């Protein structure tokens, strides 16, 4: 809970500066900054009628999603942002993990419902005439999920101060103004999209153009005449292939994973400023930024970086998360000494930039932006009936499982059947796209762990 009302002040200031400017564009529907602020306050007053502290929000990106998210935070309740496309069972597990009491979802037309999606009595009656917003108790926090070495989905707690500080930090390195149209092609339950496609544009009086879904991304750039485009490396690859960059485009920001230099160079050859962002959920999406020709990242203002004795990158600043939900022990380790321990490794160059040498070895970072816990994924597949051992690797941008069956005579078709069932239960985020079946034990290193270099040489290279 934040006693200071950072999001309220952020939106009020924007409405004061640019009352009649277009704030959000969703297909043909558009809203001014003044209307956005009023709608958020209306939602916040309505939410304050209900007891309880924690609300999960899930649905495709839309204006209503934005208003519900900001309104719930301003009301003093915590928001838990969940991927709308997760299998029901996975989503229910996340809601339980985050101690969710209420839900707001597109399925229920964003009418307040309980944690099992049963609509609360009279919750649809949202007339707040005569009621006033109570700001005395401050604002709620925002919870998003990320992978760690030992867990698929760990909830990180960000404060409204983190969000506003991060938007200010981005402004120190990238230009955005009132004439810009910024597309949101990535679901806003992810911090990269929430920061670069929503908070940062709104801090500059720009127009947030809500994307119509991934299948429309190449059309949306032309449909909205976007000038700023935050995307993942997978999107960069696709847009380069289909010529999805419109002539008005002037800035592309690639985040959530390292973008191959060749895709950044394709953008720059069109006269577009192309950036690669280095950040994490735990740092509210911002640490540093670099251009295509850069081998290092320039730090955003307000970000403090140091290097531990073993080369680990440590990050401090007002955008560092409050901690991990219900895990004080893991939080204490991750934030030891008042800085975030990234588990990435690198060095600080002579001109103060960060050179990233190795990302967290416990995680697989996909071009889609998804993070995968290697050990957890390998362990879960190895526990399937008939599988003795598994090593999960990203190779050629494909999530690949090298599998040793219990019965050495098992066919690849049977193992594929097991993996298909695994994929169906887990959802698209962790889909194993390729399998290799080995009748032999997998090579191990001196510590008894899978020797990935030898495994790649033997089975994949």
C-alpha beads as a LAMMPS data file, in Angstrom:
LAMMPS data file: protein, C-alpha beads

461 atoms
460 bonds

1 atom types
1 bond types

-500.0 500.0 xlo xhi
-500.0 500.0 ylo yhi
-500.0 500.0 zlo zhi

Masses

1 110.0

Atoms # bond

1 1 1 0.000 0.000 0.000
2 1 1 1.314 3.420 -0.984
3 1 1 0.245 6.314 1.262
4 1 1 1.275 8.691 -1.531
5 1 1 -1.071 8.657 -4.521
6 1 1 1.402 8.339 -7.383
7 1 1 -0.979 7.010 -10.055
8 1 1 -3.716 9.479 -9.079
9 1 1 -1.276 12.385 -9.295
10 1 1 0.214 11.007 -12.519
11 1 1 -3.186 10.879 -14.255
12 1 1 -4.413 14.149 -12.762
13 1 1 -1.312 15.973 -13.997
14 1 1 -1.721 14.480 -17.483
15 1 1 -5.394 15.525 -17.579
16 1 1 -4.411 19.026 -16.492
17 1 1 -1.667 19.365 -19.121
18 1 1 -3.490 17.771 -22.065
19 1 1 -7.236 17.697 -21.198
20 1 1 -8.505 17.513 -24.778
21 1 1 -5.714 15.531 -26.352
22 1 1 -6.362 11.970 -27.369
23 1 1 -5.089 9.623 -24.657
24 1 1 -6.305 6.208 -25.825
25 1 1 -7.367 4.974 -29.242
26 1 1 -9.023 1.565 -29.537
27 1 1 -10.058 0.798 -33.117
28 1 1 -12.382 3.756 -33.850
29 1 1 -13.065 4.552 -30.176
30 1 1 -10.985 7.369 -28.702
31 1 1 -10.787 9.015 -25.275
32 1 1 -9.197 12.259 -24.073
33 1 1 -6.865 12.603 -21.097
34 1 1 -9.631 14.387 -19.194
35 1 1 -12.079 11.554 -19.838
36 1 1 -9.512 8.899 -18.922
37 1 1 -8.904 10.552 -15.553
38 1 1 -12.629 10.900 -14.881
39 1 1 -13.312 7.263 -15.815
40 1 1 -10.510 6.055 -13.543
41 1 1 -11.862 8.081 -10.604
42 1 1 -15.372 6.770 -11.261
43 1 1 -14.062 3.191 -11.159
44 1 1 -12.012 3.857 -8.021
45 1 1 -15.033 5.258 -6.136
46 1 1 -17.091 2.237 -7.185
47 1 1 -14.374 -0.198 -6.059
48 1 1 -14.146 1.464 -2.636
49 1 1 -17.685 0.277 -1.907
50 1 1 -16.433 -3.277 -1.539
51 1 1 -14.278 -4.680 1.284
52 1 1 -11.181 -6.717 0.546
53 1 1 -7.770 -5.838 -0.795
54 1 1 -6.803 -7.876 -3.845
55 1 1 -8.330 -7.960 -7.329
56 1 1 -7.195 -10.028 -10.320
57 1 1 -7.713 -8.470 -13.754
58 1 1 -7.582 -10.440 -16.970
59 1 1 -8.788 -9.880 -20.480
60 1 1 -7.457 -8.722 -23.856
61 1 1 -5.915 -5.251 -23.941
62 1 1 -8.655 -2.632 -24.187
63 1 1 -9.673 0.769 -22.843
64 1 1 -11.818 -0.923 -20.183
65 1 1 -8.802 -3.006 -19.102
66 1 1 -6.794 0.210 -18.652
67 1 1 -9.538 1.961 -16.651
68 1 1 -10.133 -1.076 -14.439
69 1 1 -6.423 -1.466 -13.707
70 1 1 -5.773 2.185 -12.853
71 1 1 -9.103 2.556 -11.045
72 1 1 -8.472 -0.430 -8.805
73 1 1 -4.996 0.818 -7.867
74 1 1 -6.308 4.308 -7.092
75 1 1 -9.094 2.778 -4.964
76 1 1 -6.432 1.401 -2.625
77 1 1 -6.728 -2.237 -3.690
78 1 1 -3.921 -4.376 -5.072
79 1 1 -4.142 -5.425 -8.712
80 1 1 -2.980 -8.865 -9.841
81 1 1 -2.429 -8.919 -13.610
82 1 1 -2.956 -12.338 -15.171
83 1 1 -2.518 -13.619 -18.715
84 1 1 -6.005 -13.938 -20.218
85 1 1 -5.005 -16.872 -22.430
86 1 1 -3.792 -19.220 -19.702
87 1 1 -5.564 -22.551 -19.236
88 1 1 -8.236 -22.264 -16.539
89 1 1 -6.418 -24.535 -14.112
90 1 1 -3.175 -22.579 -14.378
91 1 1 -5.028 -19.298 -13.885
92 1 1 -6.807 -20.606 -10.784
93 1 1 -3.442 -21.642 -9.315
94 1 1 -2.084 -18.134 -9.849
95 1 1 -5.128 -16.517 -8.226
96 1 1 -4.695 -18.749 -5.181
97 1 1 -0.976 -18.040 -5.030
98 1 1 -1.660 -14.282 -4.979
99 1 1 -4.508 -14.546 -2.401
100 1 1 -6.981 -12.968 -4.815
101 1 1 -10.393 -12.042 -3.376
102 1 1 -12.077 -10.565 -6.451
103 1 1 -11.797 -10.751 -10.226
104 1 1 -12.497 -8.277 -13.020
105 1 1 -12.511 -10.002 -16.380
106 1 1 -13.671 -9.362 -19.927
107 1 1 -15.693 -12.584 -19.681
108 1 1 -17.866 -10.933 -17.008
109 1 1 -17.887 -7.538 -18.763
110 1 1 -15.544 -6.285 -16.009
111 1 1 -18.308 -6.524 -13.406
112 1 1 -16.775 -7.338 -10.025
113 1 1 -16.856 -11.059 -9.256
114 1 1 -15.447 -13.298 -6.539
115 1 1 -12.266 -15.323 -6.960
116 1 1 -14.304 -18.062 -8.667
117 1 1 -15.758 -15.525 -11.138
118 1 1 -19.238 -15.437 -9.588
119 1 1 -20.564 -11.886 -9.969
120 1 1 -20.974 -9.997 -6.697
121 1 1 -24.544 -8.968 -5.908
122 1 1 -25.294 -5.412 -7.114
123 1 1 -21.731 -4.985 -8.434
124 1 1 -23.125 -3.974 -11.819
125 1 1 -24.713 -0.877 -10.229
126 1 1 -21.879 1.600 -10.636
127 1 1 -23.676 4.943 -10.308
128 1 1 -21.428 6.964 -7.966
129 1 1 -23.320 10.251 -8.095
130 1 1 -22.594 12.246 -4.944
131 1 1 -19.840 9.898 -3.748
132 1 1 -16.282 11.087 -3.252
133 1 1 -12.973 9.314 -3.661
134 1 1 -11.183 8.558 -0.400
135 1 1 -7.418 8.933 -0.837
136 1 1 -6.519 8.741 2.865
137 1 1 -5.491 5.086 2.726
138 1 1 -3.289 5.533 -0.340
139 1 1 -2.998 3.344 -3.423
140 1 1 -2.732 -0.378 -3.996
141 1 1 0.206 -2.272 -5.441
142 1 1 0.441 -4.133 -8.733
143 1 1 1.448 -7.805 -8.881
144 1 1 2.835 -9.471 -12.000
145 1 1 4.286 -12.944 -12.481
146 1 1 7.758 -13.972 -13.573
147 1 1 9.876 -17.124 -13.611
148 1 1 12.731 -17.805 -11.207
149 1 1 15.203 -20.657 -11.004
150 1 1 12.912 -22.658 -8.755
151 1 1 9.416 -21.517 -9.706
152 1 1 7.319 -21.113 -12.841
153 1 1 5.247 -18.127 -11.750
154 1 1 6.466 -15.991 -8.882
155 1 1 4.490 -12.843 -8.077
156 1 1 6.599 -9.698 -7.843
157 1 1 5.060 -6.709 -6.044
158 1 1 5.479 -3.305 -7.680
159 1 1 4.304 -0.073 -6.082
160 1 1 2.663 2.822 -7.894
161 1 1 5.830 4.765 -7.071
162 1 1 7.833 2.130 -8.988
163 1 1 5.621 2.595 -12.055
164 1 1 5.841 6.391 -12.115
165 1 1 9.592 6.345 -11.421
166 1 1 10.141 3.896 -14.291
167 1 1 8.180 6.078 -16.741
168 1 1 10.331 9.042 -15.727
169 1 1 13.494 6.958 -16.167
170 1 1 12.537 5.954 -19.715
171 1 1 12.023 9.625 -20.569
172 1 1 15.693 10.233 -19.812
173 1 1 16.799 8.186 -22.825
174 1 1 13.951 7.999 -25.384
175 1 1 11.936 10.827 -26.879
176 1 1 8.132 10.755 -26.927
177 1 1 5.727 13.677 -27.395
178 1 1 2.142 14.750 -27.914
179 1 1 2.230 13.996 -31.624
180 1 1 3.255 10.365 -31.090
181 1 1 1.023 7.322 -31.446
182 1 1 2.344 4.358 -29.442
183 1 1 1.021 0.882 -30.261
184 1 1 0.354 -1.797 -27.614
185 1 1 0.831 -5.068 -29.527
186 1 1 1.900 -6.976 -26.374
187 1 1 -0.569 -7.860 -23.628
188 1 1 -0.292 -5.310 -20.836
189 1 1 -0.124 -7.912 -18.059
190 1 1 3.610 -7.912 -18.891
191 1 1 5.789 -5.151 -17.477
192 1 1 7.516 -4.282 -20.751
193 1 1 4.185 -3.479 -22.379
194 1 1 2.716 -1.820 -19.287
195 1 1 5.688 0.535 -19.060
196 1 1 6.632 1.274 -22.687
197 1 1 3.157 1.059 -24.255
198 1 1 1.103 2.667 -21.465
199 1 1 2.831 4.492 -18.600
200 1 1 5.597 6.115 -20.638
201 1 1 3.344 7.406 -23.478
202 1 1 0.801 8.768 -20.977
203 1 1 3.583 10.644 -19.174
204 1 1 4.221 12.573 -22.417
205 1 1 0.752 13.358 -23.702
206 1 1 1.060 10.773 -26.468
207 1 1 -1.759 8.592 -27.783
208 1 1 -1.874 4.944 -26.690
209 1 1 -3.202 2.882 -29.613
210 1 1 -4.497 -0.402 -28.213
211 1 1 -3.571 -3.271 -30.523
212 1 1 -6.252 -5.623 -31.807
213 1 1 -4.294 -8.800 -31.036
214 1 1 -1.126 -10.488 -32.255
215 1 1 -2.670 -11.696 -35.498
216 1 1 -3.293 -8.059 -36.473
217 1 1 0.093 -6.599 -35.548
218 1 1 1.268 -6.073 -39.137
219 1 1 -2.047 -4.399 -40.007
220 1 1 -2.210 -2.312 -36.809
221 1 1 1.010 -0.448 -37.570
222 1 1 -0.598 0.873 -40.763
223 1 1 -4.133 1.143 -39.374
224 1 1 -3.077 3.469 -36.541
225 1 1 -0.131 5.149 -38.357
226 1 1 1.986 4.440 -35.280
227 1 1 5.163 6.420 -34.644
228 1 1 6.482 4.378 -31.691
229 1 1 6.398 0.581 -31.571
230 1 1 7.388 -1.487 -28.505
231 1 1 7.801 -5.157 -29.560
232 1 1 9.493 -8.450 -28.679
233 1 1 12.300 -10.012 -30.769
234 1 1 9.796 -12.520 -32.196
235 1 1 7.625 -9.642 -33.397
236 1 1 10.675 -7.867 -34.857
237 1 1 11.506 -10.983 -36.863
238 1 1 7.942 -11.313 -38.157
239 1 1 7.505 -7.638 -39.064
240 1 1 10.810 -7.635 -40.955
241 1 1 9.624 -10.627 -42.967
242 1 1 6.187 -9.208 -43.893
243 1 1 7.256 -5.572 -44.283
244 1 1 5.018 -4.554 -41.398
245 1 1 6.719 -1.206 -40.685
246 1 1 4.621 1.799 -41.732
247 1 1 6.171 4.991 -43.135
248 1 1 5.220 7.130 -40.106
249 1 1 7.177 4.882 -37.742
250 1 1 10.182 6.619 -36.191
251 1 1 11.034 4.652 -33.027
252 1 1 11.086 0.920 -32.283
253 1 1 11.815 -0.412 -28.799
254 1 1 12.573 -4.122 -28.498
255 1 1 12.400 -5.689 -25.058
256 1 1 11.792 -8.809 -22.952
257 1 1 14.728 -10.614 -24.599
258 1 1 17.864 -9.738 -26.538
259 1 1 17.085 -8.886 -30.146
260 1 1 19.409 -10.219 -32.859
261 1 1 21.385 -7.366 -34.356
262 1 1 20.229 -8.122 -37.897
263 1 1 16.595 -7.289 -37.057
264 1 1 17.568 -4.005 -35.438
265 1 1 19.637 -3.175 -38.527
266 1 1 16.624 -3.875 -40.795
267 1 1 14.688 -1.267 -38.831
268 1 1 17.515 1.267 -38.899
269 1 1 17.929 0.838 -42.669
270 1 1 14.442 2.353 -42.950
271 1 1 15.524 5.443 -41.021
272 1 1 13.927 4.235 -37.785
273 1 1 15.570 4.672 -34.380
274 1 1 15.831 1.104 -33.065
275 1 1 16.547 0.332 -29.410
276 1 1 17.068 -2.822 -27.375
277 1 1 16.007 -2.523 -23.721
278 1 1 17.625 -4.317 -20.784
279 1 1 15.269 -4.712 -17.849
280 1 1 13.311 -7.138 -15.673
281 1 1 9.986 -7.254 -13.885
282 1 1 11.861 -6.764 -10.615
283 1 1 13.275 -3.449 -11.935
284 1 1 9.891 -2.337 -13.343
285 1 1 11.186 -3.047 -16.837
286 1 1 14.097 -0.642 -16.993
287 1 1 17.840 -0.892 -16.386
288 1 1 19.474 0.266 -19.606
289 1 1 19.007 0.814 -23.331
290 1 1 21.172 0.390 -26.423
291 1 1 21.039 0.903 -30.181
292 1 1 21.708 -1.681 -32.871
293 1 1 25.403 -0.884 -33.113
294 1 1 25.880 -0.989 -29.319
295 1 1 27.384 -3.919 -27.459
296 1 1 26.388 -2.402 -24.124
297 1 1 23.497 -0.544 -22.467
298 1 1 23.335 3.074 -21.342
299 1 1 21.704 3.289 -17.919
300 1 1 18.398 5.073 -17.493
301 1 1 18.523 8.045 -15.127
302 1 1 17.884 6.978 -11.550
303 1 1 19.228 3.456 -12.117
304 1 1 22.266 2.526 -10.043
305 1 1 24.330 -0.472 -11.132
306 1 1 27.270 -2.175 -9.458
307 1 1 29.080 -5.439 -10.142
308 1 1 29.520 -8.102 -7.444
309 1 1 32.823 -9.898 -6.964
310 1 1 31.611 -12.823 -9.080
311 1 1 30.464 -10.507 -11.896
312 1 1 26.752 -10.484 -11.031
313 1 1 24.913 -7.298 -12.010
314 1 1 23.309 -5.551 -9.011
315 1 1 20.662 -2.863 -9.578
316 1 1 19.348 -0.142 -7.290
317 1 1 16.966 2.790 -7.627
318 1 1 13.371 3.826 -6.982
319 1 1 12.037 1.425 -9.616
320 1 1 13.161 -1.705 -7.735
321 1 1 10.215 -3.898 -6.666
322 1 1 8.912 -4.077 -3.103
323 1 1 9.554 -7.814 -3.075
324 1 1 8.083 -11.210 -3.931
325 1 1 4.604 -12.001 -2.677
326 1 1 4.498 -14.218 0.465
327 1 1 8.178 -15.146 0.198
328 1 1 10.226 -12.995 2.568
329 1 1 13.175 -15.400 2.491
330 1 1 13.538 -15.294 -1.301
331 1 1 12.925 -11.539 -1.249
332 1 1 15.701 -11.036 1.300
333 1 1 18.156 -12.888 -0.951
334 1 1 17.050 -11.108 -4.132
335 1 1 17.219 -7.654 -2.473
336 1 1 20.187 -8.247 -0.185
337 1 1 22.028 -5.016 0.558
338 1 1 19.134 -2.934 -0.788
339 1 1 19.838 -3.826 -4.429
340 1 1 18.290 -6.325 -6.809
341 1 1 20.506 -9.333 -7.572
342 1 1 19.760 -10.007 -11.242
343 1 1 21.682 -13.294 -11.629
344 1 1 22.865 -11.763 -14.911
345 1 1 26.608 -11.262 -15.302
346 1 1 28.577 -8.470 -16.892
347 1 1 30.784 -5.450 -16.391
348 1 1 30.629 -1.663 -16.309
349 1 1 32.496 -0.079 -19.204
350 1 1 34.831 2.906 -18.923
351 1 1 32.014 5.238 -20.012
352 1 1 29.575 3.904 -17.386
353 1 1 27.538 1.562 -19.575
354 1 1 26.609 -2.029 -18.703
355 1 1 28.053 -4.787 -20.853
356 1 1 25.916 -7.916 -20.446
357 1 1 28.034 -11.068 -20.760
358 1 1 25.649 -13.774 -19.573
359 1 1 21.973 -13.815 -18.633
360 1 1 20.552 -15.772 -15.697
361 1 1 21.693 -19.371 -16.365
362 1 1 18.684 -20.762 -14.476
363 1 1 16.239 -19.355 -17.010
364 1 1 15.479 -19.757 -20.694
365 1 1 14.438 -16.460 -22.275
366 1 1 12.359 -16.952 -25.402
367 1 1 12.082 -14.505 -28.309
368 1 1 8.406 -14.065 -27.369
369 1 1 9.505 -12.575 -24.038
370 1 1 8.481 -15.578 -21.949
371 1 1 10.887 -16.792 -19.276
372 1 1 11.166 -20.498 -18.555
373 1 1 12.638 -22.120 -15.452
374 1 1 15.032 -24.777 -16.788
375 1 1 15.165 -26.977 -13.712
376 1 1 11.452 -26.891 -12.982
377 1 1 10.502 -27.673 -16.587
378 1 1 13.043 -30.489 -16.893
379 1 1 11.944 -31.955 -13.544
380 1 1 8.245 -31.889 -14.409
381 1 1 8.780 -33.610 -17.749
382 1 1 11.060 -36.182 -16.124
383 1 1 8.238 -36.999 -13.685
384 1 1 5.900 -38.000 -16.521
385 1 1 5.181 -41.717 -16.673
386 1 1 7.850 -43.511 -18.684
387 1 1 10.438 -40.701 -18.742
388 1 1 13.720 -41.177 -16.863
389 1 1 15.477 -37.859 -17.517
390 1 1 14.998 -34.621 -19.437
391 1 1 17.075 -31.601 -20.357
392 1 1 15.177 -28.573 -21.687
393 1 1 17.198 -26.192 -23.879
394 1 1 16.513 -23.270 -26.204
395 1 1 18.209 -24.096 -29.482
396 1 1 17.745 -22.060 -32.681
397 1 1 15.038 -20.116 -30.804
398 1 1 13.033 -23.321 -30.278
399 1 1 12.225 -24.768 -26.844
400 1 1 13.609 -28.289 -27.119
401 1 1 13.457 -31.270 -24.747
402 1 1 16.075 -33.999 -24.940
403 1 1 14.397 -36.980 -23.289
404 1 1 15.669 -40.312 -21.963
405 1 1 12.788 -42.841 -21.714
406 1 1 12.675 -45.517 -19.007
407 1 1 12.089 -48.126 -21.688
408 1 1 14.893 -47.737 -24.218
409 1 1 12.643 -49.210 -26.900
410 1 1 9.979 -46.515 -26.545
411 1 1 9.174 -44.818 -29.825
412 1 1 9.359 -41.100 -30.436
413 1 1 5.616 -41.181 -31.203
414 1 1 4.813 -42.333 -27.656
415 1 1 7.052 -39.691 -26.106
416 1 1 5.499 -37.067 -28.381
417 1 1 2.062 -38.106 -27.098
418 1 1 3.210 -37.489 -23.506
419 1 1 4.620 -34.083 -24.413
420 1 1 1.447 -33.104 -26.287
421 1 1 -0.560 -33.767 -23.114
422 1 1 2.002 -31.787 -21.086
423 1 1 1.736 -28.854 -23.501
424 1 1 -2.063 -28.907 -23.343
425 1 1 -2.009 -28.642 -19.545
426 1 1 0.647 -25.953 -19.379
427 1 1 -0.523 -23.649 -22.137
428 1 1 1.247 -21.889 -24.987
429 1 1 3.848 -20.124 -22.815
430 1 1 5.883 -23.241 -22.065
431 1 1 5.097 -25.322 -25.111
432 1 1 7.837 -27.814 -25.934
433 1 1 8.187 -27.402 -29.688
434 1 1 10.749 -30.084 -30.423
435 1 1 11.755 -33.351 -28.785
436 1 1 14.815 -35.550 -29.187
437 1 1 14.670 -39.064 -27.716
438 1 1 17.926 -40.562 -26.472
439 1 1 18.342 -44.197 -25.413
440 1 1 21.521 -43.184 -23.579
441 1 1 22.001 -41.231 -20.364
442 1 1 22.573 -37.497 -20.901
443 1 1 26.095 -36.085 -20.378
444 1 1 26.682 -34.508 -16.965
445 1 1 29.223 -31.927 -15.815
446 1 1 31.518 -32.221 -12.783
447 1 1 28.690 -30.994 -10.509
448 1 1 26.311 -33.708 -11.678
449 1 1 24.202 -31.234 -13.687
450 1 1 23.302 -31.599 -17.353
451 1 1 26.264 -30.563 -19.498
452 1 1 24.356 -28.398 -21.977
453 1 1 27.318 -27.781 -24.245
454 1 1 27.924 -31.503 -24.748
455 1 1 24.200 -32.196 -25.076
456 1 1 23.880 -29.600 -27.847
457 1 1 26.952 -30.966 -29.648
458 1 1 25.668 -34.538 -29.427
459 1 1 21.963 -34.125 -30.202
460 1 1 21.330 -30.768 -31.819
461 1 1 24.373 -29.279 -33.566

Bonds

1 1 1 2
2 1 2 3
3 1 3 4
4 1 4 5
5 1 5 6
6 1 6 7
7 1 7 8
8 1 8 9
9 1 9 10
10 1 10 11
11 1 11 12
12 1 12 13
13 1 13 14
14 1 14 15
15 1 15 16
16 1 16 17
17 1 17 18
18 1 18 19
19 1 19 20
20 1 20 21
21 1 21 22
22 1 22 23
23 1 23 24
24 1 24 25
25 1 25 26
26 1 26 27
27 1 27 28
28 1 28 29
29 1 29 30
30 1 30 31
31 1 31 32
32 1 32 33
33 1 33 34
34 1 34 35
35 1 35 36
36 1 36 37
37 1 37 38
38 1 38 39
39 1 39 40
40 1 40 41
41 1 41 42
42 1 42 43
43 1 43 44
44 1 44 45
45 1 45 46
46 1 46 47
47 1 47 48
48 1 48 49
49 1 49 50
50 1 50 51
51 1 51 52
52 1 52 53
53 1 53 54
54 1 54 55
55 1 55 56
56 1 56 57
57 1 57 58
58 1 58 59
59 1 59 60
60 1 60 61
61 1 61 62
62 1 62 63
63 1 63 64
64 1 64 65
65 1 65 66
66 1 66 67
67 1 67 68
68 1 68 69
69 1 69 70
70 1 70 71
71 1 71 72
72 1 72 73
73 1 73 74
74 1 74 75
75 1 75 76
76 1 76 77
77 1 77 78
78 1 78 79
79 1 79 80
80 1 80 81
81 1 81 82
82 1 82 83
83 1 83 84
84 1 84 85
85 1 85 86
86 1 86 87
87 1 87 88
88 1 88 89
89 1 89 90
90 1 90 91
91 1 91 92
92 1 92 93
93 1 93 94
94 1 94 95
95 1 95 96
96 1 96 97
97 1 97 98
98 1 98 99
99 1 99 100
100 1 100 101
101 1 101 102
102 1 102 103
103 1 103 104
104 1 104 105
105 1 105 106
106 1 106 107
107 1 107 108
108 1 108 109
109 1 109 110
110 1 110 111
111 1 111 112
112 1 112 113
113 1 113 114
114 1 114 115
115 1 115 116
116 1 116 117
117 1 117 118
118 1 118 119
119 1 119 120
120 1 120 121
121 1 121 122
122 1 122 123
123 1 123 124
124 1 124 125
125 1 125 126
126 1 126 127
127 1 127 128
128 1 128 129
129 1 129 130
130 1 130 131
131 1 131 132
132 1 132 133
133 1 133 134
134 1 134 135
135 1 135 136
136 1 136 137
137 1 137 138
138 1 138 139
139 1 139 140
140 1 140 141
141 1 141 142
142 1 142 143
143 1 143 144
144 1 144 145
145 1 145 146
146 1 146 147
147 1 147 148
148 1 148 149
149 1 149 150
150 1 150 151
151 1 151 152
152 1 152 153
153 1 153 154
154 1 154 155
155 1 155 156
156 1 156 157
157 1 157 158
158 1 158 159
159 1 159 160
160 1 160 161
161 1 161 162
162 1 162 163
163 1 163 164
164 1 164 165
165 1 165 166
166 1 166 167
167 1 167 168
168 1 168 169
169 1 169 170
170 1 170 171
171 1 171 172
172 1 172 173
173 1 173 174
174 1 174 175
175 1 175 176
176 1 176 177
177 1 177 178
178 1 178 179
179 1 179 180
180 1 180 181
181 1 181 182
182 1 182 183
183 1 183 184
184 1 184 185
185 1 185 186
186 1 186 187
187 1 187 188
188 1 188 189
189 1 189 190
190 1 190 191
191 1 191 192
192 1 192 193
193 1 193 194
194 1 194 195
195 1 195 196
196 1 196 197
197 1 197 198
198 1 198 199
199 1 199 200
200 1 200 201
201 1 201 202
202 1 202 203
203 1 203 204
204 1 204 205
205 1 205 206
206 1 206 207
207 1 207 208
208 1 208 209
209 1 209 210
210 1 210 211
211 1 211 212
212 1 212 213
213 1 213 214
214 1 214 215
215 1 215 216
216 1 216 217
217 1 217 218
218 1 218 219
219 1 219 220
220 1 220 221
221 1 221 222
222 1 222 223
223 1 223 224
224 1 224 225
225 1 225 226
226 1 226 227
227 1 227 228
228 1 228 229
229 1 229 230
230 1 230 231
231 1 231 232
232 1 232 233
233 1 233 234
234 1 234 235
235 1 235 236
236 1 236 237
237 1 237 238
238 1 238 239
239 1 239 240
240 1 240 241
241 1 241 242
242 1 242 243
243 1 243 244
244 1 244 245
245 1 245 246
246 1 246 247
247 1 247 248
248 1 248 249
249 1 249 250
250 1 250 251
251 1 251 252
252 1 252 253
253 1 253 254
254 1 254 255
255 1 255 256
256 1 256 257
257 1 257 258
258 1 258 259
259 1 259 260
260 1 260 261
261 1 261 262
262 1 262 263
263 1 263 264
264 1 264 265
265 1 265 266
266 1 266 267
267 1 267 268
268 1 268 269
269 1 269 270
270 1 270 271
271 1 271 272
272 1 272 273
273 1 273 274
274 1 274 275
275 1 275 276
276 1 276 277
277 1 277 278
278 1 278 279
279 1 279 280
280 1 280 281
281 1 281 282
282 1 282 283
283 1 283 284
284 1 284 285
285 1 285 286
286 1 286 287
287 1 287 288
288 1 288 289
289 1 289 290
290 1 290 291
291 1 291 292
292 1 292 293
293 1 293 294
294 1 294 295
295 1 295 296
296 1 296 297
297 1 297 298
298 1 298 299
299 1 299 300
300 1 300 301
301 1 301 302
302 1 302 303
303 1 303 304
304 1 304 305
305 1 305 306
306 1 306 307
307 1 307 308
308 1 308 309
309 1 309 310
310 1 310 311
311 1 311 312
312 1 312 313
313 1 313 314
314 1 314 315
315 1 315 316
316 1 316 317
317 1 317 318
318 1 318 319
319 1 319 320
320 1 320 321
321 1 321 322
322 1 322 323
323 1 323 324
324 1 324 325
325 1 325 326
326 1 326 327
327 1 327 328
328 1 328 329
329 1 329 330
330 1 330 331
331 1 331 332
332 1 332 333
333 1 333 334
334 1 334 335
335 1 335 336
336 1 336 337
337 1 337 338
338 1 338 339
339 1 339 340
340 1 340 341
341 1 341 342
342 1 342 343
343 1 343 344
344 1 344 345
345 1 345 346
346 1 346 347
347 1 347 348
348 1 348 349
349 1 349 350
350 1 350 351
351 1 351 352
352 1 352 353
353 1 353 354
354 1 354 355
355 1 355 356
356 1 356 357
357 1 357 358
358 1 358 359
359 1 359 360
360 1 360 361
361 1 361 362
362 1 362 363
363 1 363 364
364 1 364 365
365 1 365 366
366 1 366 367
367 1 367 368
368 1 368 369
369 1 369 370
370 1 370 371
371 1 371 372
372 1 372 373
373 1 373 374
374 1 374 375
375 1 375 376
376 1 376 377
377 1 377 378
378 1 378 379
379 1 379 380
380 1 380 381
381 1 381 382
382 1 382 383
383 1 383 384
384 1 384 385
385 1 385 386
386 1 386 387
387 1 387 388
388 1 388 389
389 1 389 390
390 1 390 391
391 1 391 392
392 1 392 393
393 1 393 394
394 1 394 395
395 1 395 396
396 1 396 397
397 1 397 398
398 1 398 399
399 1 399 400
400 1 400 401
401 1 401 402
402 1 402 403
403 1 403 404
404 1 404 405
405 1 405 406
406 1 406 407
407 1 407 408
408 1 408 409
409 1 409 410
410 1 410 411
411 1 411 412
412 1 412 413
413 1 413 414
414 1 414 415
415 1 415 416
416 1 416 417
417 1 417 418
418 1 418 419
419 1 419 420
420 1 420 421
421 1 421 422
422 1 422 423
423 1 423 424
424 1 424 425
425 1 425 426
426 1 426 427
427 1 427 428
428 1 428 429
429 1 429 430
430 1 430 431
431 1 431 432
432 1 432 433
433 1 433 434
434 1 434 435
435 1 435 436
436 1 436 437
437 1 437 438
438 1 438 439
439 1 439 440
440 1 440 441
441 1 441 442
442 1 442 443
443 1 443 444
444 1 444 445
445 1 445 446
446 1 446 447
447 1 447 448
448 1 448 449
449 1 449 450
450 1 450 451
451 1 451 452
452 1 452 453
453 1 453 454
454 1 454 455
455 1 455 456
456 1 456 457
457 1 457 458
458 1 458 459
459 1 459 460
460 1 460 461
